Amino acid sequence: MKQVRAELLTIGDEILYGQIIDTNSQWMSVALTNIGVKVVRKTSVADSEAEILQAFKEAEERADIILITGGLGPTNDDLTKPCLATYFNCGLAVHEEALAEVTEFFKSRGRELTELNRLQAALPTACEKITNPVGTAPGMWFNKDNKVFMSMPGVPHEMKRMMEEQVIPRLKNKFTLPVIYHKIIRTIGQGESFLADKIKGWENALPSHVKLAYLPSLGEVKLRLTCFGDSLSVLEEEAEKQATALQALIGQYIYGYGETPIEVVIGNMLRERNMTLSIAESCTGGNVSHMITSVPGSSEYFQGSIVPYSYDIKMSQLGVKEETLQQYGAVSEQTIIEMATLVREKFKTSIGVATSGIAGPGGATPEKPVGTVWIALADGKRVITKKLQLAKERHLNIQLSSMAVLNLIRIGIKESTGNTQKTAT
Amino acid sequence: MKQVRAELLTIGDEILYGQIIDTNSQWMSVALTNIGVKVVRKTSVADSEAEILQAFKEAEERADIILITGGLGPTNDDLTKPCLATYFNCGLAVHEEALAEVTEFFKSRGRELTELNRLQAALPTACEKITNPVGTAPGMWFNKDNKVFMSMPGVPHEMKRMMEEQVIPRLKNKFTLPVIYHKIIRTIGQGESFLADKIKGWENALPSHVKLAYLPSLGEVKLRLTCFGDSLSVLEEEAEKQATALQALIGQYIYGYGETPIEVVIGNMLRERNMTLSIAESCTGGNVSHMITSVPGSSEYFQGSIVPYSYDIKMSQLGVKEETLQQYGAVSEQTIIEMATLVREKFKTSIGVATSGIAGPGGATPEKPVGTVWIALADGKRVITKKLQLAKERHLNIQLSSMAVLNLIRIGIKESTGNTQKTAT
């Protein structure tokens, strides 16, 4: 089977000036990789006719699929459409269906169609119009010698809708693509090299049609299995088998699969068990609560938090004892035990967790350098505490502590409800 | 003066697979634009010798400066160094000074130098080594026919240090660059089109050597003035004059200049006035506290927060009256007034602020659709309240509400301390 190759072309001065970060091409890379298309190059060029036409030509030489984003606005500096018309040697004309769609788009929002908006319905006559259900600039699909040029808006959510609903199905239909199955295994609590060491025997024994990638990010490591073959059901089974083998090796660090992040997994665990959560967060300053409440429906299990940033508030609002703070300091096992226990009692929740640490850059002592963090979980039967020695940088310490607390909640729920096996497999 | 052109070349399969977002090239674009170098293209290619060599050739045809990141690791799939050696027709040899540096790097961290690490000191003999003060892979500078190839590690903080301390000064030295002065004016509280309308007369009258760009992001709009000329001091004066003119037009929305975000500006305002802050945040779920505490030294003015996510916690921990919640609901002016007033009293701070709203997707009623948010500030003399009608999407509502509260704190401090003029000019 011939490999199908794609090039991603981003058009716009704002990219070259660094005014925006191009997140589109990363998203498109993942979408194409997932269907077995190989992305061979990403190119960004300015709003310049000569540069754009040159980039079209080069891309056509390299790739079978050329996906273009940006430069579709109605103003003069948006050149993608006239350049496509030149490249495909055709004119620009108002597309009646596109005009009806853009008119309807404005009407449904109670807005008047301006002359500038009307221009958005003018398309190169050589293209097939692709409907934009969430914006005013239609997409354009061009066939040329078994190759495809596809132009999309640069607005991320418009591009994504168009890719998911129309471009990906059309590409699958037009090209003969390999059968690929991806499985992402999400781990937390250990770094990449620790995991690599634990699973190296398994990794070395992987069959050649199964590839493993480590995808580390702040506080977690995702493992991605990519299986190549002829039958999707066979590959799914293969991936399941390998994931089961991983369970036996590193199961205690695996918190989930696919695209579901730890805060959602924890939310589901709490909801399923009718458990509730409260948080006393000092060094994380509200970030753990923010992560928990970023999940829709979190009010079902999250009661609330206290961020007791000062000694006074730790005492007056949470009830930490003055003697404890004076004798051991705020960043100590004694204080963190009180914080987790007290927030759970005050908020009347199944679980209370707490953080206290030196996020930096100030506040360090010889015994407690920047990055020293205590976390704890109280569930009414016992208190689990953990001391972390993290990074030098404030932002990292906040993020890493937050991930560590979320992991502690996961572990605490599993242990307190006694069904480790159920959750871990 | 001939325009100096740059191309940014990113090497690595992980970019084309979409495993990482390339933030380096955005940062480098800004750094180059700031010194008057025009970025004409960004290119990402795979870890493939043929692709890399082809990309070198194309970039040399287009640009005077070719900045390369990535592909410098010690493993087999890192091909940048052998490709550079091939392209510049030279060998790879251990660079003694580079070896001393990498040895020292490991020694200072108490780690042993492995054979793989030793390889990082092998460089193409045609290059000048550029020291990497924070990592193990040195940079490489190549001169060719008045053009420059510069290869740097892909690790963002290593690349940035190398760019700031060595590459930018060398480029300024080697090329004749225009004199450019940038001034960023940061606004909050109004959207791009509102501001554009307010300042259009001023904008249209700008001299041709002064350019304006709108840089909108969540909840704020930055205006960037770029002045071109011969003398830096003249341009600085010109930019100051234009910024003063903007003050007269939109001064109430201007919160600062340059790279300083709103949470730092607020922190400075509080610190200067010896004021303290507490927060009761419901719909923002901890995010406002997180933003405030992301600033080093925030413990000087931030006492703490309550995140009273449930009705129960609003009553038991904050003291909101049951009648208020029952009669008006949690998302109401009556409740938000109590929240801001109570958190200020309980935490004994100069200012107390509060948020309560329907972040979505659930919880809406016909009278209170998703995106309905109340915010308030209490300072002991009065309570300022504001109702917002924001977006449909949870994440946006949390971010936009947070920015609106930070702006309310800014306004509240200015008004309560009565020196609007001092802060606004």
Interface residues (C-beta under 8 A of the other chain):
Chain A: T10 I15 L16 Y17 G18 Q19 I20 I21 D22 T23 S25 Q26 W27 M28 S29 V30 A31 T33 K38 V39 V40 R41 K42 T43 S44 V45 A46 E51 E58 A213 L215 I279 E281 T284 G285 G286 N287 V288 S289 H290 I292 T293 S294 P296 G297 S298 S299 F302 Q303 G304 S305 I306 V307 P308 Y309 S310 D312 I313 S316 Q317 K346 F347 K348 A359 G360 P361 G362 G363 R394 H395 I398
Chain B: T10 I15 L16 Y17 G18 Q19 I20 I21 D22 T23 S25 Q26 W27 M28 S29 V30 A31 T33 K38 V39 V40 R41 K42 T43 S44 V45 A46 E51 E58 A213 L215 I279 E281 T284 G285 G286 N287 V288 S289 H290 I292 T293 S294 P296 G297 S298 S299 F302 Q303 G304 S305 I306 V307 P308 Y309 S310 D312 I313 S316 Q317 K346 F347 K348 A359 G360 P361 G362 G363 R394 H395 I398
